[in-house]
């Protein structure tokens, strides 16, 4: 399979660097917001975990929106912090057009799926978002032909490939349903949005010469 090399004038431009900085700042602000929620919850003993997803209970419907913002402990949040920061930055920088469409589905979809199909429990945490981002970025690199997407896909695989075990019901206390739903939604969004955010391909002098002779 031929691999397209993005035009360096596009990928190395000041606009591209500014896009990366903006993506990182947005990701950092979102992660900081999660830390603020956890800090306030712990300091005031608010017990916000009760607002998680409770499958097939009316009281659990708000959890579809709130559960990704809530964590059971600082250890739980720490486990999600680095992946969220890396993956959100990559998603927003490499696939800004796709991110506008995919992120709402990745944020809300796992909670909705768990509310409909999950086991009776209280499901909280941003791990569904993490799995959705991993699946989207990895699969986008598999089905696209440009080198940046492939590099991002390989990076995600080496950093977070072991997360695949989290979609299986083999560890008690983990919401594997949330992980599985997030991964499926991320994969579907990568397929559906595969034609967006394709960088201009590098053109060589001989290609322009051939075009001139036609």
N, C-alpha and C positions, 0 to 999 in steps of 0.2 A: 504494500500500500504506500503510495506517495504521501509524504508529509509536507504540508505547506509551511514555509517559514514566514512569519509575520513581517511586514515591512518595518525595518528598524526605525525609519522616520516616524512611525506610529508608536511603536512600543517604547522607544527611548526618548520620546518627545517630552517637553515640559508638561504638556497636558496629561500625558500618561502618568508621569510622576505625581502630579497634583491629584490625579484620580486615585492613586494608591494611598496617598496621605489622607485624603478624604475618607476613603473606605476604612482605613485603620482607625481614624478618629471616631467614625460612626460606630464601628465594632467596639471600640474601647468604651464609649459612652453607654452602649447597651449593656455591656458586661458590668460596668460600674453601677448601673441602675439595679441590676440583680444583687450586687453586693450591698447596696443601700437598703433594699427590701429585706435582705437577710439580717443585716445589722439591726435595723429597727425591730424586726420580728423577734430577734433574740433578746435585745435590750429591754423591750417592753413586754416580753412573754405574751405575744398576741395570739400565738397558736394558729398562724395563717395556713398551716397545712390542711386544716379542715375545709379550705376552699379548693382543694384539689378535685380531680375528676372522680366522681362516684358513679360507676356504670349503672345506667338505667334508673337512676334516681333523679328526680327534679332538682334536688338540692345540689346535685353534682354537675348540672349544666354550666354554671359559671366557671367551673374548672377548665372547660374547653379553652377559655381565654386566659384564666389566671394560673393554671397549673404550670406552664413553662416558666413563669416568673418566680415560682416558689420552690424552696429546697428544704429537705429535712434537717440539714445540718450544714455547718461550714465545710465539712469534709465532702459532702455531696456537691456543694457549689464549687469547691476547689477542683474537683474531678471534671467539671464541665467548663471551667473558666478558660484554660488554655485552648482546648478544641474550639470553643465558640469564638475566641479572639482570632485564631488562625483561619478558621473556615469562613466566618463572616467577612473578614478582610478579603480573602480570596474570591468569595462569591460576588461581593460588591465591586471589586476591582476588575475581575475578568469578565463577569457576566452582569453588568448593570441593568441591561434591558430585561434579562431573564429574572433577575433578583426581584424586580418590582412585581412580577407575576408569581414567581415561585415562593417567595418568602411567606406571604400570607397563608398559602396552602400548607407549607412546611410547619408554620407556627400553629395553625388551628386544626389542621387535618388529623394529626395523631390523637389529639384529645377527643375529637368527634368520633373517630374510629373506636377508641377505647371506651367511650361512653356507650356506644352501641354494642360492642362485642367483647369488651374486656371482662376479666374476672372481678368478682366482688372485692373491692379494696379501695384505698384512696391513692390515686396516682398523681404524683407531682414531680417536677424537675424539668430541666431544659434538654434532657437527653434525647427526646424525640426530635428536637430541632437539630441537635448534633448529628444524629443518624440521617436525617433528611439532607443536610448539607453535605455530609460525606458521600451519600449515594449520588446526589446531583453532580458534584464536582468530579467524582470518579467516573461516572458513566458518561458525562459530557466529554471527558478526555478520551474515552474509548471510541465514541461515535464521531467525534470531530477529527479533522485532519491537520489542525494547526499545532505547531510545536508547543505553544504556551499551554494549551488545554491538556496536551499529553503530559507535559512536565508537571502540571498541577495534579493531574490524576495519579501519577506515580508517587508524588510527594504524599498525597492523602493516603494512598495504599500503604506506603512504608510507615507513616506515622500512626494511622488509625485502622489499619487492616484487621487488627485483632478484635475490633469492635464487632465484627461479624458474629462472634459467639454470643453477643448480647441479645440477638433476636431469637434465641432458643430458651425455652423454660428450664434452664439447668441451674440457675442460681437463685435461691430464695431471697426475696426482698427487692428484686429488680423488676421493674415494669417492662418485661420483654415485649408485651403487646405494643407499648408506646414506641419502643425501638423498631419493631417490625413495621408498624404503620408509618413511622417517619421515614424509614429506608425505602419503602415502596412508593411513598409520595414523592420523595426526592428523585427516585429513578424515573418515575413517570413524567415528572416535570422536566428532567433532562432530555427525555425523548421528545416531548411535546414542543420544547423550546429550542431544539437543536439548531434551528436556522437563524437564531438571534445571536448578536454579539460576535459575529465572525470578523476578525480583524483583517484589514487589507493585506493581501499576499505580496510578499516581496517579488518584484519583477527584475529579471536580469536583462542585460543589454541585448543578448542574442534574441530574446523574446520580442523586444521592440523592433529589432532588425527584421525578424520574420514577419511581424505584423506589417512593416512598411513595404515588404515585397509582395504582399497579397493583393 
